[in-house]
Amino acid sequence: MKLFIAGHNGMVGGALVRRFQNEPGVELVLRTRRELDLTNQAAVDAFYSAEKPDTVIVAAAKVGGIHANNTYPADFLYDNLAIAANCVHGAYRAGVQRLLFLGSSCIYPKHAPQPMPEDCLLTGALEPTNEAYAIAKIAGLKLAQYYRKQHGVLFHSAMPTNLYGPGDNYHPQNSHVLPALIRRFHEAKQSSLAEVVAWGTGSPKREFLHVDDLADACAFLLGQDNPPDWMNVGTGTDVTIRELTEQVAAVTGFTGKIAWDASKPDGTPRKLMDVSRLTKLGWKAKIGLSAGLERTYASFLAEQSSGQLRG
């Protein structure tokens, strides 16, 4: 298998490289953002024509947390639409027979049934704070679905829940909740602060999947002869943001007070994936949240000490 991982320098792409780099019979094809601009259709077409991969995983995306999505919605919509369209259409034109597009749990309605089944897609309004990103991911999922329907190529998608792990983005404003908490509590401990202020009320519930589990699920899905058009990937369990915050504080060694700023937005009340379809196929997540947080904080410290910390 000649496998192109689009976005291999990101957190998800890095996990996919770890998963496949020693796999017998797999040749990885990788390009940095400088080497290949995925928002440029001509560049993507030229790449596909030259390299001729037979399998593609689209892990590239412009990503961020509530603040980034609220502040740069046009950028999130355009860039992610372009990446999806160019990667999917270019793969088809180049004769790629297998493509796995990675989406997000935010594609589902804000008030979707909990846990969220695949079938609830497009049954209600999206969460406004990340609508632009969600619309782009829905478009990518539908592109894969309809290229499969019209052209007979095996293009399908995986919808992971909230991800964390090595190589995450720890930007103070533009990161997701878990890496933002890790950085905030680490720096608070380093500065001997007595208090850390957390956003919102802490009441929303979130599900977290270690990125190495997602990479393993992707390998599993690529091994399926006739997978569904899209499949949820998660743990099937969730925690409140308050519980998560307390766990992160404990992992980093912060012993001060946690104060909650209820004037800041909470986002979607709950986002738990229904993973029963994937479970029935025979795959389950292996890395629990406690162990995953320990591993992630260790990687944060290693990335920081080596000067490779993103954000």
TAJOCOR-V897952 format. One record per residue. OMEGA is omega as a letter, one per 20 degrees, with the letter a starting at -180 (NA if undefined). Layout:
omega->OMEGA
omega->OMEGA
This chain:
omega->r
omega->a
omega->r
omega->r
omega->r
omega->a
omega->a
omega->r
omega->r
omega->a
omega->a
omega->r
omega->r
omega->r
omega->r
omega->r
omega->r
omega->a
omega->a
omega->a
omega->r
omega->a
omega->r
omega->r
omega->r
omega->r
omega->a
omega->r
omega->a
omega->r
omega->r
omega->r
omega->r
omega->a
omega->a
omega->r
omega->a
omega->r
omega->a
omega->a
omega->a
omega->r
omega->r
omega->r
omega->r
omega->r
omega->r
omega->a
omega->a
omega->a
omega->r
omega->r
omega->r
omega->r
omega->a
omega->r
omega->a
omega->r
omega->a
omega->r
omega->r
omega->a
omega->r
omega->a
omega->a
omega->a
omega->a
omega->r
omega->r
omega->a
omega->a
omega->a
omega->r
omega->r
omega->a
omega->a
omega->a
omega->a
omega->a
omega->r
omega->a
omega->r
omega->a
omega->a
omega->a
omega->a
omega->a
omega->a
omega->r
omega->r
omega->r
omega->a
omega->a
omega->r
omega->r
omega->a
omega->a
omega->r
omega->r
omega->a
omega->a
omega->a
omega->a
omega->r
omega->a
omega->r
omega->a
omega->a
omega->a
omega->a
omega->r
omega->r
omega->a
omega->i
omega->a
omega->r
omega->r
omega->a
omega->a
omega->r
omega->r
omega->r
omega->a
omega->a
omega->r
omega->r
omega->a
omega->a
omega->r
omega->a
omega->a
omega->r
omega->a
omega->r
omega->r
omega->r
omega->r
omega->r
omega->r
omega->r
omega->a
omega->r
omega->r
omega->a
omega->a
omega->r
omega->r
omega->a
omega->a
omega->a
omega->r
omega->r
omega->a
omega->r
omega->a
omega->a
omega->r
omega->a
omega->a
omega->r
omega->r
omega->a
omega->r
omega->r
omega->a
omega->r
omega->r
omega->r
omega->a
omega->r
omega->a
omega->a
omega->a
omega->a
omega->r
omega->a
omega->a
omega->r
omega->r
omega->r
omega->r
omega->a
omega->a
omega->a
omega->r
omega->a
omega->r
omega->r
omega->r
omega->a
omega->a
omega->r
omega->r
omega->a
omega->r
omega->r
omega->r
omega->a
omega->r
omega->a
omega->a
omega->a
omega->r
omega->r
omega->a
omega->r
omega->a
omega->a
omega->r
omega->a
omega->r
omega->r
omega->r
omega->a
omega->r
omega->r
omega->r
omega->r
omega->r
omega->a
omega->r
omega->r
omega->a
omega->a
omega->a
omega->a
omega->r
omega->a
omega->r
omega->a
omega->r
omega->r
omega->r
omega->a
omega->a
omega->r
omega->r
omega->r
omega->r
omega->r
omega->r
omega->r
omega->r
omega->a
omega->r
omega->r
omega->r
omega->r
omega->a
omega->a
omega->a
omega->r
omega->r
omega->a
omega->a
omega->a
omega->r
omega->r
omega->a
omega->r
omega->a
omega->r
omega->r
omega->a
omega->r
omega->a
omega->a
omega->a
omega->a
omega->r
omega->r
omega->a
omega->r
omega->a
omega->a
omega->a
omega->r
omega->r
omega->r
omega->r
omega->r
omega->r
omega->r
omega->r
omega->a
omega->a
omega->r
omega->a
omega->a
omega->r
omega->a
omega->r
omega->r
omega->a
omega->a
omega->r
omega->r
omega->r
omega->r
omega->r
omega->r
omega->r
omega->r
omega->a
omega->a
omega->a
omega->a
omega->a
omega->r
omega->r
omega->NA
